[in-house]
Amino acid sequence: MTELKIERRIEAILFASGGPVSCEKLAVALGVTKPAVYQQVQLLSSRYEREGSALQVLRLEDSFQLCTLPQYAPDVKAALTITRNVPLSQAALEVLAVISYNQPVTKAFVEQIRGVDCSAVLNSLMEKRLVEEAGRLELPGRPISYRTTDAFLRCFGLESLSQLPPVSGQEAPQPES
């Protein structure tokens, strides 16, 4: 297949999926290498930009998603009658920060850091699909561990967790002399 056809096939898959598709899945589905997928996604992104398209390809870790440019959000919301989401509370932002910088983590770990119960906040973040279960630990009680999602990356405009701002380091207390 020619490169243009692969680019168009990637476009079709991303359009039809409605969500992120991993580079690995694209490579397998199209019978090409992962570097070829990255190259073709870059060509697709360049074409959208060159043509002044309302679409863009977002990179989320090792996945890609087709979506509209941010400036078209008001029109899309109006047409689809999407209700405005309530901003995240300070508690929700704190829980997200603990999870995103330390994931996967247990609820107990988050509560130890914050010093308060986080059950309701954690459930709210899961409903918003910003956090998901990452499995169970092989410890007594088999606690659930949590991690952030692709929706988290999208909402905060990140391609990967490596783009999180560095944590401003507090100086360690000095031993008394």
C-alpha positions, 0 to 999 in steps of 0.5 A: 500500500502507498503511504497516502493510503496508509495515512487515510486508513489511519484516519478512518480508524481514528474517526471510527473509534471515537477514542484513543487507539494505541500505536500497536493496534494501528500497526497490527491492523494495518500490517506496518511497523510502529515507526511507520504509524508514527510517520503516517500520523505526523503526515495526517496531522500536517495535512490537517494543519496545512488545509486549515481543518477543524480536526487534529490528531492528539497524541496520548502516551502511545495512542492517538485520537482524532478530535476537533480543535479547541476553538470549535468546542463551543459550536460542538457543545451547542450542537450536541447539547453537551452540558458544562462540566462542573470544575474539579474541587480542590480535593479532587485536584489534590487526589489527581495530583497524588495519583498522577505523580505516584501511580499506581496507588491505593486509596490508603496511600492517597489518604495517608498523603492527604490525611483525610478520607478520599472515597467520595472524591475517588468515586467522583474522579472515576465517574468522570473517567479521569481515574481508573482501577489499575488492578489489585495488589498482592497484599492482605485485603488485596487493595485496588490500585488506581491510575490516571486515564487517557481522559485525564491526559486530554483534559489537562492537555498532556501527551504523556505523564512525563509532561507533568510539571515537576514537583517543587521540591521542599527542602528536607529538614536538617538534623539538629546540631 
